[in-house]
Amino acid sequence: MDRVSDRAFEFSVVSATPLRDAALRALGAVFWTAADGLFLACVATDKAVRRVGAGTQHFLADVPGSLGVAAVRAGAFTVERRAPLTALAVILVGAGIGWNATAPAAVPGRHPLSATHAVPTKLVTAAVTIRTPRHRPPSAPAPAALQRELSELAASYDEPVGIAVSDVTEGWVASVDGQQAFPQQSVSKLWVAITAMDAVDQGRMRLDQGVLLTDDDRSVFFQPITYRIDKDGYQTTVDELLNKALITSDNAANDKLMGMVGGPVAVHEVLQRKDIEGVSLAEDEKHLQAHIAGMTWTPQFRPYGAFEEARGRLPREVRDKAMQAYLDAPYDGASPVGIVQALSALKRGELLSPGSTDVILGAMAKARTGPRRLAGGLPSGWKIAHKTGTGQDWRGATYGINDVGLLTAPDGRTYAVAVMMPKTHKPVPARLEFMQAVSRAVVGNWQAERRTVASLRGSEAVRGD
């Protein structure tokens, strides 16, 4: 899952031209200070209002929660139309006027959904237990300097993180907590896409195959493809679903695609058949996000904002228990080492046909999410094909912030990288800086290797070898 607000933040400093980039940097310095202040003011106001007497609560209860829902929908729509600054402004205003959508159910004037829609249940999925990745013998050990730098970065972040970096050609892996299972969130869309392309390779599915989306296919959070559903549904193709899932991280597109390939059982079958270890997933996005919040998905959550409203009515202790359970044993858990080994195998063409490999990597190279995560630390001349993941917020923390991908140097040398944060209280800029630091470490390793090679060649020339 990738939230609209985080994506708006990251989009807002990406420009199409150097001139626009300079202008946006100047604008951003002023805008984000004001935006952060407005957000904090909304939060402070919300807390203050909740402490006042029943009379004030009753007065504010007359503000329809639907206004907040409408603001969120408008924000998502404007992001889809590439208007991120407007989107963020709309979302912040919605946070201020739509507090009623998440107020306690006891506030007068509220119309709660049936209590049965907010009862957490034990997660029952087809997910298998994560296996520790086998240690495939690399052709060379991981560079000591890179391993040391990654360890220092992780220690300085002062919160749990998982990092893995692998040279796709040489096979070495440098990691920090690389074999621990971390929440994937939308990173798991990559495995659904690979399963779909495996079905294409076997002739069981076609990219141009027609697909009809209806109201039954609505999911949670970011799902702009569902805006196109009318009374007759929306006619699309497998190709569009795959691209929407990988490029814009559309939850409804991913859920539909997962259902078409056979659900989590089919995905796990492909993972095992292709020897992808250390990677698992639970259910589609709507069921997974409901379980993470402490609820069970029902069709009544399909209307925009209904899921968020029901989640907002849950007692805090229910959310606490559900979020901790997810953190202790992620339903969609995967290890950084398992992910970089899978990405390396994908890049080497070991998982899919050449054509299907190009489809996956091509979509990952166009990803619009996370432009300031790993990509933000890359200098000119480097390329990235990646997939991000962004989890739910609770009590000032985000559960699951990730970016995984293939970083390619100007000379074609490619590194598979995974950075995973299971739970972080750090502000967005600190998270971005950490991921960018990992990218810079990879770039620094590549530059050091080039200097070493050049030095050796120079010595050989002097000796006349």
DOMI-496138 format. One line per 3 residues: for each residue x, y, z of C-alpha. Coordinates in steps of 0.1 Angstrom, whole numbers, plus 5000, padded with zeros to 4 digits. Layout:
residues N
X Y Z ~ ...;
END
This chain:
residues 465
5000 5000 5000 ~ 5013 5035 4991 ~ 4994 5064 5008;
4985 5095 4988 ~ 5000 5119 5013 ~ 5035 5104 5013;
5034 5102 4975 ~ 5023 5138 4973 ~ 5053 5148 4995;
5077 5129 4973 ~ 5062 5141 4940 ~ 5063 5177 4950;
5100 5180 4945 ~ 5103 5162 4912 ~ 5104 5183 4881;
5104 5177 4844 ~ 5130 5203 4837 ~ 5160 5218 4855;
5143 5252 4856 ~ 5111 5238 4871 ~ 5133 5218 4896;
5150 5250 4908 ~ 5116 5268 4911 ~ 5100 5239 4930;
5130 5237 4954 ~ 5125 5273 4963 ~ 5087 5268 4966;
5092 5237 4987 ~ 5113 5254 5013 ~ 5084 5277 5021;
5055 5253 5013 ~ 5066 5224 5034 ~ 5073 5246 5064;
5037 5260 5062 ~ 5023 5225 5054 ~ 5040 5209 5084;
5027 5237 5106 ~ 4992 5234 5093 ~ 4992 5196 5098;
5005 5200 5134 ~ 4979 5226 5140 ~ 4951 5203 5128;
4964 5175 5150 ~ 4967 5198 5180 ~ 4932 5212 5174;
4918 5177 5171 ~ 4933 5167 5204 ~ 4921 5198 5221;
4886 5194 5208 ~ 4884 5158 5221 ~ 4892 5171 5256;
4864 5196 5258 ~ 4829 5190 5271 ~ 4801 5171 5256;
4784 5204 5244 ~ 4814 5213 5222 ~ 4816 5177 5209;
4779 5178 5200 ~ 4784 5210 5181 ~ 4813 5197 5161;
4795 5164 5155 ~ 4773 5183 5131 ~ 4802 5186 5107;
4796 5157 5083 ~ 4823 5131 5082 ~ 4816 5128 5045;
4834 5162 5040 ~ 4866 5146 5051 ~ 4860 5116 5029;
4853 5138 5000 ~ 4885 5157 5006 ~ 4905 5125 5006;
4888 5114 4974 ~ 4896 5147 4958 ~ 4932 5145 4969;
4936 5111 4954 ~ 4920 5122 4922 ~ 4943 5152 4919;
4974 5131 4925 ~ 4962 5108 4897 ~ 4961 5140 4875;
4996 5149 4887 ~ 4986 5178 4909 ~ 5004 5168 4941;
5006 5202 4958 ~ 4969 5207 4953 ~ 4963 5172 4966;
4983 5177 4998 ~ 4964 5210 5004 ~ 4931 5192 5000;
4941 5164 5023 ~ 4953 5187 5050 ~ 4921 5207 5048;
4902 5174 5050 ~ 4922 5165 5081 ~ 4909 5197 5097;
4872 5195 5088 ~ 4868 5158 5087 ~ 4880 5149 5121;
4844 5137 5127 ~ 4850 5107 5105 ~ 4874 5092 5130;
4860 5105 5163 ~ 4850 5080 5190 ~ 4816 5063 5183;
4802 5078 5215 ~ 4802 5113 5201 ~ 4766 5125 5196;
4754 5126 5161 ~ 4775 5097 5149 ~ 4761 5068 5129;
4784 5038 5134 ~ 4785 5008 5112 ~ 4775 4975 5127;
4799 4965 5155 ~ 4805 4932 5137 ~ 4825 4951 5110;
4851 4961 5136 ~ 4858 4928 5153 ~ 4894 4916 5147;
4897 4880 5136 ~ 4926 4857 5134 ~ 4943 4860 5101;
4937 4828 5080 ~ 4956 4828 5047 ~ 4974 4805 5023;
5008 4821 5032 ~ 5035 4796 5040 ~ 5062 4800 5066;
5091 4820 5054 ~ 5122 4799 5047 ~ 5156 4812 5053;
5173 4818 5020 ~ 5198 4792 5011 ~ 5233 4806 5009;
5242 4803 4973 ~ 5280 4805 4971 ~ 5289 4839 4957;
5318 4844 4934 ~ 5333 4870 4957 ~ 5327 4882 4992;
5308 4914 4998 ~ 5330 4945 4999 ~ 5341 4951 5035;
5338 4989 5032 ~ 5302 4987 5019 ~ 5292 4963 5046;
5307 4985 5072 ~ 5290 5016 5058 ~ 5256 4999 5057;
5260 4988 5094 ~ 5269 5023 5104 ~ 5239 5038 5086;
5216 5013 5103 ~ 5230 5020 5137 ~ 5228 5058 5132;
5191 5056 5122 ~ 5184 5043 5157 ~ 5153 5023 5147;
5150 4987 5134 ~ 5158 4985 5096 ~ 5166 4958 5072;
5191 4964 5043 ~ 5205 4941 5016 ~ 5226 4950 4986;
5237 4924 4960 ~ 5258 4926 4929 ~ 5236 4910 4902;
5266 4897 4883 ~ 5290 4887 4910 ~ 5264 4875 4934;
5278 4888 4967 ~ 5254 4902 4993 ~ 5260 4928 5020;
5232 4931 5045 ~ 5220 4943 5079 ~ 5194 4921 5095;
5190 4907 5060 ~ 5174 4874 5068 ~ 5147 4888 5091;
5111 4890 5079 ~ 5099 4926 5074 ~ 5064 4939 5063;
5064 4943 5026 ~ 5032 4963 5020 ~ 5030 4971 4983;
5064 4955 4975 ~ 5043 4923 4974 ~ 5027 4936 4942;
5060 4926 4925 ~ 5054 4889 4932 ~ 5018 4891 4919;
5031 4907 4887 ~ 5057 4879 4883 ~ 5030 4853 4888;
5009 4870 4861 ~ 5037 4871 4836 ~ 5045 4834 4844;
5009 4827 4834 ~ 5015 4847 4802 ~ 5046 4826 4795;
5026 4794 4799 ~ 4999 4806 4776 ~ 4972 4807 4804;
4969 4845 4802 ~ 4974 4873 4776 ~ 4984 4909 4782;
4957 4921 4759 ~ 4931 4899 4775 ~ 4900 4919 4784;
4890 4924 4820 ~ 4858 4940 4834 ~ 4861 4959 4867;
4829 4964 4887 ~ 4820 4978 4921 ~ 4829 4944 4935;
4865 4950 4926 ~ 4869 4981 4948 ~ 4898 4979 4973;
4912 5002 4999 ~ 4933 5034 5000 ~ 4950 5043 4967;
4929 5028 4938 ~ 4924 5054 4911 ~ 4915 5028 4885;
4882 5024 4903 ~ 4873 5061 4896 ~ 4866 5049 4860;
4840 5023 4871 ~ 4805 5034 4861 ~ 4771 5016 4861;
4784 4993 4833 ~ 4818 4987 4850 ~ 4851 4996 4834;
4866 4975 4806 ~ 4904 4971 4809 ~ 4932 4946 4801;
4957 4925 4820 ~ 4984 4948 4807 ~ 4968 4979 4822;
4962 4961 4855 ~ 4998 4951 4857 ~ 5011 4985 4849;
4987 5003 4873 ~ 4999 4979 4901 ~ 5036 4984 4895;
5038 5019 4882 ~ 5012 5037 4904 ~ 5008 5010 4931;
4970 5008 4925 ~ 4955 4985 4951 ~ 4924 4976 4931;
4944 4967 4900 ~ 4967 4944 4921 ~ 4938 4927 4938;
4920 4920 4905 ~ 4952 4906 4891 ~ 4959 4884 4921;
4924 4870 4918 ~ 4928 4863 4881 ~ 4961 4843 4887;
4945 4822 4914 ~ 4951 4841 4946 ~ 4979 4838 4972;
4981 4800 4967 ~ 4991 4805 4930 ~ 5016 4832 4939;
5033 4810 4965 ~ 5034 4781 4940 ~ 5053 4803 4916;
5076 4816 4943 ~ 5085 4780 4953 ~ 5088 4767 4917;
5112 4795 4909 ~ 5132 4790 4941 ~ 5124 4825 4954;
5131 4820 4991 ~ 5126 4844 5021 ~ 5095 4859 5004;
5058 4854 5014 ~ 5025 4872 5012 ~ 4991 4869 5028;
4960 4881 5009 ~ 4951 4908 4985 ~ 4954 4944 4997;
4918 4949 5009 ~ 4918 4918 5031 ~ 4954 4924 5043;
4949 4960 5053 ~ 4917 4951 5071 ~ 4935 4925 5092;
4964 4948 5099 ~ 4939 4973 5113 ~ 4921 4947 5134;
4891 4942 5112 ~ 4876 4917 5087 ~ 4869 4930 5052;
4833 4932 5042 ~ 4815 4945 5011 ~ 4803 4974 5031;
4838 4988 5031 ~ 4838 4993 4993 ~ 4824 5029 4992;
4852 5054 4993 ~ 4860 5063 5029 ~ 4839 5036 5045;
4869 5015 5055 ~ 4887 5045 5070 ~ 4856 5055 5089;
4851 5020 5104 ~ 4888 5018 5113 ~ 4885 5051 5131;
4858 5038 5153 ~ 4879 5009 5167 ~ 4890 5011 5203;
4926 5020 5207 ~ 4934 4988 5224 ~ 4921 4968 5194;
4943 4988 5170 ~ 4973 4984 5194 ~ 4969 4947 5196;
4964 4943 5158 ~ 4994 4965 5148 ~ 5017 4947 5173;
5006 4913 5160 ~ 5014 4924 5125 ~ 5048 4938 5136;
5057 4906 5155 ~ 5048 4883 5126 ~ 5042 4902 5093;
5015 4885 5073 ~ 5032 4897 5041 ~ 5067 4893 5055;
5098 4890 5033 ~ 5136 4892 5041 ~ 5158 4918 5024;
5182 4891 5013 ~ 5154 4870 4998 ~ 5142 4901 4979;
5175 4911 4964 ~ 5182 4875 4954 ~ 5149 4874 4936;
5155 4907 4919 ~ 5189 4896 4908 ~ 5174 4864 4894;
5148 4885 4876 ~ 5174 4907 4861 ~ 5195 4878 4850;
5165 4863 4832 ~ 5161 4833 4854 ~ 5125 4838 4864;
5106 4846 4832 ~ 5110 4847 4794 ~ 5130 4876 4780;
5098 4893 4768 ~ 5081 4890 4802 ~ 5112 4900 4820;
5113 4932 4799 ~ 5076 4939 4808 ~ 5083 4937 4845;
5115 4957 4845 ~ 5100 4982 4821 ~ 5071 4989 4845;
5094 4991 4875 ~ 5115 5016 4857 ~ 5084 5038 4852;
5073 5037 4888 ~ 5059 5070 4900 ~ 5060 5061 4937;
5090 5069 4959 ~ 5109 5093 4936 ~ 5129 5105 4966;
5135 5072 4982 ~ 5163 5051 4967 ~ 5162 5071 4935;
5168 5103 4954 ~ 5204 5092 4962 ~ 5214 5084 4927;
5236 5108 4906 ~ 5231 5116 4870 ~ 5237 5086 4847;
5223 5060 4871 ~ 5190 5042 4864 ~ 5165 5026 4888;
5137 5000 4884 ~ 5120 4997 4917 ~ 5088 4990 4938;
5079 5008 4970 ~ 5057 4999 4999 ~ 5040 5022 5025;
5020 5009 5054 ~ 4994 5023 5078 ~ 5000 5050 5104;
4992 5045 5140 ~ 5001 5065 5171 ~ 5028 5085 5153;
5045 5056 5136 ~ 5043 5041 5101 ~ 5042 5003 5099;
5061 4993 5068 ~ 5081 5018 5047 ~ 5101 5001 5019;
5119 5005 4986 ~ 5134 4977 4967 ~ 5148 4977 4932;
5176 4974 4907 ~ 5202 5003 4906 ~ 5222 5004 4873;
5254 5023 4870 ~ 5265 5042 4838 ~ 5287 5012 4828;
5258 4987 4831 ~ 5268 4973 4865 ~ 5236 4965 4883;
5229 4961 4920 ~ 5198 4947 4937 ~ 5189 4968 4968;
5162 4964 4995 ~ 5156 4989 5023 ~ 5129 4980 5047;
5116 4998 5079 ~ 5091 4977 5099 ~ 5081 5006 5122;
5094 5041 5122 ~ 5085 5073 5141 ~ 5110 5093 5121;
5096 5122 5100 ~ 5093 5117 5062 ~ 5125 5137 5054;
5146 5115 5078 ~ 5132 5083 5062 ~ 5140 5096 5027;
5175 5106 5037 ~ 5182 5072 5051 ~ 5172 5054 5019;
5192 5079 4998 ~ 5222 5073 5020 ~ 5220 5036 5011;
5219 5045 4974 ~ 5249 5067 4979 ~ 5268 5039 4996;
5261 5017 4966 ~ 5273 5044 4942 ~ 5304 5050 4964;
5312 5012 4963 ~ 5309 5013 4925 ~ 5332 5043 4922;
5358 5027 4946 ~ 5358 4995 4924 ~ 5364 5016 4893;
5393 5034 4909 ~ 5408 5001 4920 ~ 5405 4987 4885;
5420 5019 4869 ~ 5449 5018 4894 ~ 5456 4982 4886;
5456 4988 4849 ~ 5479 5018 4854 ~ 5503 4996 4873;
5503 4970 4846 ~ 5510 4997 4820 ~ 5540 5010 4840;
5554 4975 4843 ~ 5548 4968 4807 ~ 5528 4936 4815;
END
